[in-house]
């Protein structure tokens, strides 16, 4: 039996209000469309991976305009979206530095590779920089196994200044820059997604069919790894994923031809005509044995020039007049 939410959405659509619902996250596979996306008349939206992975980034005044992408540590305040400070190289050592030696500066350091690595991890190095007055810390992996690899969230503990990880090749660029080079927050960079992910269904997106074998989701859109605005308490910007990200759409104010065809009229109106999802199914039939005429706009005609041939049957096909 449909959930109360699904029944409510069906009634809402019957009243002439197109309703777009995220299909749900985390349970890919049959029969996992969440309510109210499982409602027959809801436009359920699944998530695909975007074509590029977005990164927040910073720039350098070293004569190059190329942004430097980074990953936040997740263990410190997020990097700011504005502001500039000089960046300086700090030795990869957890030995205390003179007080004030890094005042107002951003410290760049490599991961410690000595014998006592468990007592001098990334966050320990960052706390050493903070104690010397640094306003932020930038770390990288000097191992050289992959100069394009982005360091993941470091261990352990928390800190009071932003800590971000960058690629080894970007660290070499900073080290080669003139003394006093400034780092400016608030840029953006993107890297192409791999061919086995770009444009394909997001592994975290729920799929269908529904419990009554209805086709779900009705449409899919990029929702995996989207650069998004965030509340101020979460530092304004970040990379988010999920069917909620895919569901954000831009709709025009308009009126469907009839309540019964609201869902399919909305799909055809708001999804590009080149998309296969725009042609998934004909409008629902109110009288399966009595096809409606196709000579005038109405509940079977999304526009004055587009009507449905044999609108009353499930085998209806769109025709252009």
C-alpha positions in Angstrom: 0.0 0.0 0.0 1.4 3.5 -0.9 2.7 5.6 2.0 0.8 8.6 3.3 3.5 10.8 1.7 3.1 9.1 -1.7 -0.7 9.4 -1.6 -0.4 13.1 -0.7 1.9 13.7 -3.7 -0.5 11.9 -6.0 -3.3 14.2 -4.8 -1.1 17.2 -5.2 -0.3 16.3 -8.8 -4.0 15.6 -9.5 -4.7 19.2 -8.4 -2.4 20.4 -11.2 0.9 20.9 -9.3 3.9 19.2 -10.9 5.9 17.6 -8.0 9.6 16.8 -8.4 11.1 14.5 -5.7 14.6 13.1 -5.0 14.6 9.4 -5.5 16.7 8.6 -2.4 20.3 7.8 -1.6 22.3 4.9 -0.4 20.2 1.9 -1.6 20.9 1.3 -5.2 18.9 -1.5 -6.8 15.3 -2.7 -7.2 12.5 -1.6 -5.0 14.5 1.1 -3.2 12.8 4.3 -4.5 12.0 6.2 -1.3 8.6 7.7 -0.5 7.3 10.0 -1.8 9.4 9.4 -4.9 7.6 6.1 -5.2 4.4 7.9 -5.9 3.1 7.0 -9.3 2.6 10.7 -10.3 5.7 12.1 -8.8 8.7 13.0 -11.0 11.4 11.0 -9.2 14.9 12.2 -9.9 18.0 9.9 -9.7 21.6 11.1 -9.5 24.4 10.6 -12.1 28.0 11.5 -11.7 29.0 14.9 -13.1 31.6 15.1 -15.9 34.1 16.8 -13.7 35.1 16.6 -10.1 35.0 20.1 -8.6 37.6 21.4 -6.2 37.8 24.5 -4.2 41.2 26.1 -4.9 43.5 29.0 -4.2 45.7 31.1 -6.5 49.3 32.3 -6.2 50.7 35.7 -7.4 53.7 33.9 -9.0 52.8 35.0 -12.5 50.6 32.0 -13.3 46.8 32.1 -13.4 46.4 28.3 -12.8 44.5 27.7 -9.6 45.7 25.2 -7.1 43.0 22.7 -6.0 42.9 21.4 -2.5 41.0 19.1 -0.1 39.9 20.3 3.3 41.2 18.2 6.2 37.7 17.9 7.9 39.5 18.3 11.2 39.9 22.0 11.3 37.9 25.1 10.3 37.2 25.1 6.6 39.5 27.3 4.4 38.1 30.8 3.9 36.6 31.9 0.6 38.4 35.2 0.6 41.7 36.7 1.9 45.4 36.5 1.0 48.5 35.7 3.0 52.1 35.0 2.2 53.0 31.3 2.0 56.3 30.0 3.4 57.9 26.5 3.5 58.1 24.9 6.9 60.5 22.1 7.8 58.8 18.7 8.2 59.5 18.5 11.9 57.4 18.7 15.0 60.1 20.4 17.0 58.8 23.7 18.4 59.4 26.8 16.3 60.3 30.2 17.7 57.1 32.0 18.9 55.8 34.4 16.2 58.1 33.0 13.5 55.1 32.3 11.2 52.8 35.2 12.3 50.3 36.0 9.5 51.7 33.3 7.2 50.5 30.1 5.6 52.8 27.2 6.3 53.6 24.6 3.6 55.0 21.3 4.7 55.6 17.8 3.5 54.4 14.8 5.3 57.0 13.6 7.9 58.8 10.5 6.7 61.2 9.9 9.6 61.4 6.9 11.8 59.1 8.4 14.4 56.2 9.0 12.0 53.4 8.1 14.5 54.5 11.0 16.8 54.7 13.5 14.0 51.7 13.2 11.8 50.1 15.8 9.6 47.9 17.3 12.3 51.0 17.4 14.7 52.9 19.4 12.0 49.9 21.7 11.6 49.7 22.3 15.3 53.5 23.1 15.3 52.8 25.8 12.6 49.8 27.1 14.6 51.9 27.5 17.7 54.3 29.6 15.7 51.6 32.0 14.5 50.5 30.5 11.2 47.0 31.4 9.9 46.7 28.2 7.8 48.6 25.0 6.9 49.0 23.4 3.5 50.4 19.8 3.4 51.4 17.4 0.6 52.8 13.8 0.2 56.4 14.0 -1.0 56.7 10.2 -1.7 56.5 10.8 -5.4 54.3 7.8 -6.1 51.7 10.0 -7.8 52.4 13.7 -8.1 48.7 14.3 -9.0 47.3 12.6 -5.9 45.3 14.7 -3.4 46.0 13.8 0.3 43.0 12.5 2.2 41.8 13.7 5.6 44.8 13.4 7.9 45.0 11.9 11.4 44.6 12.9 14.2 42.9 15.4 16.5 41.6 18.9 15.8 43.1 22.4 15.3 42.1 26.0 15.2 43.4 27.0 11.8 42.5 25.7 8.3 44.4 22.7 7.1 44.3 21.7 3.4 46.1 19.1 1.2 47.4 19.7 -2.2 49.2 17.8 -5.0 52.9 17.3 -4.8 53.4 19.0 -8.2 51.6 22.1 -6.9 53.8 22.0 -3.7 56.9 22.1 -6.0 55.4 25.2 -7.7 55.0 27.0 -4.4 58.5 26.0 -3.3 59.9 27.5 -6.6 58.0 30.7 -6.2 59.8 33.9 -5.0 59.9 34.6 -1.3 56.8 36.5 -0.1 54.5 35.0 -2.7 50.9 35.4 -1.6 48.2 32.7 -1.5 44.7 33.9 -2.2 41.7 31.9 -1.2 38.4 31.7 -3.2 39.2 30.0 -6.5 37.8 27.0 -8.2 39.3 24.1 -10.2 38.0 20.9 -11.8 39.4 17.6 -12.9 37.7 15.3 -15.4 35.9 12.3 -14.0 37.0 8.9 -15.3 35.2 7.3 -18.2 33.7 4.6 -16.0 31.9 7.2 -13.9 31.2 10.4 -15.9 27.6 10.7 -16.8 26.7 7.3 -15.4 24.4 6.5 -12.4 25.8 7.5 -9.1 26.5 4.5 -6.9 24.7 6.2 -4.0 21.5 6.9 -5.9 18.5 4.7 -5.3 17.1 3.0 -8.4 13.9 1.2 -9.2 11.6 -0.2 -10.1 9.1 0.6 -7.4 7.2 -2.0 -5.5 4.5 -2.2 -8.1 7.1 -2.4 -10.9 6.7 1.2 -11.9 9.6 2.9 -13.6 11.7 4.8 -11.1 13.5 7.2 -11.2 11.6 9.0 -14.0 14.6 11.2 -14.9 18.2 11.5 -13.8 20.5 14.5 -13.6 24.0 15.2 -12.3 24.1 15.0 -8.5 27.4 13.3 -7.8 30.2 15.7 -6.7 28.5 19.1 -7.2 30.1 22.3 -6.1 27.3 23.9 -4.0 26.5 26.8 -1.8 26.3 25.9 1.9 25.0 27.7 5.0 27.3 30.3 6.5 27.9 28.0 9.4 29.4 25.4 7.0 31.6 28.0 5.4 29.5 29.0 2.3 30.8 26.5 -0.3 31.5 22.8 -0.6 31.3 19.6 -2.7 28.0 17.7 -2.2 26.5 14.6 -3.6 23.0 13.0 -3.7 19.7 12.9 -5.4 18.8 16.1 -3.6 21.5 17.8 -5.6 20.2 16.3 -8.8 16.6 17.4 -8.1 17.4 21.1 -8.1 15.8 22.3 -11.3 14.8 25.6 -12.9 11.1 25.7 -13.7 9.0 28.3 -15.4 5.7 29.5 -14.2 3.0 27.8 -16.3 -0.1 25.7 -16.1 -0.4 22.0 -17.2 -3.1 21.1 -19.7 -4.9 19.0 -17.2 -4.3 17.5 -13.7 -4.1 13.9 -15.0 -1.3 14.7 -17.5 0.6 17.0 -15.1 3.6 14.7 -14.6 4.3 13.8 -18.2 3.5 17.3 -19.4 6.1 18.6 -16.9 8.8 16.1 -18.0 8.3 17.0 -21.6 8.3 20.7 -20.8 11.3 20.9 -18.5 13.6 18.2 -19.8 15.5 18.8 -23.1 13.8 17.1 -26.1 17.1 15.4 -27.0 17.1 13.5 -23.7 15.8 10.0 -23.7 14.3 10.6 -20.3 11.9 13.2 -21.9 10.3 10.4 -24.0 10.1 7.7 -21.3 6.3 7.2 -21.3 3.2 8.7 -22.7 0.7 10.6 -20.5 -1.3 8.4 -18.1 -4.7 7.4 -19.6 -8.0 8.3 -18.0 -9.8 6.0 -20.4 -7.7 3.2 -21.7 -10.2 2.0 -24.3 -11.2 5.4 -25.7 -8.3 7.3 -27.5 -8.7 11.0 -27.4 -8.6 13.2 -30.6 -5.3 14.6 -31.7 -6.5 17.6 -33.5 -6.6 20.2 -30.8 -4.5 21.1 -27.7 -5.8 19.7 -24.5 -4.9 17.2 -21.8 -3.1 15.1 -24.4 -1.4 18.0 -26.2 1.6 19.4 -24.3 1.7 22.3 -26.7 -0.3 23.6 -29.6 2.0 21.9 -32.0 2.6 18.6 -30.1 -0.2 16.1 -29.5 -0.3 12.5 -28.5 -1.4 9.9 -31.1 -3.9 7.5 -29.5 -3.7 9.4 -26.2 -6.0 7.1 -24.3 -3.8 4.0 -24.7 -0.4 3.0 -23.2 1.0 2.6 -26.7 0.5 6.3 -27.4 3.3 8.0 -29.4 3.9 11.7 -29.8 3.4 13.3 -33.2 4.3 16.7 -34.5 1.7 18.7 -36.5 
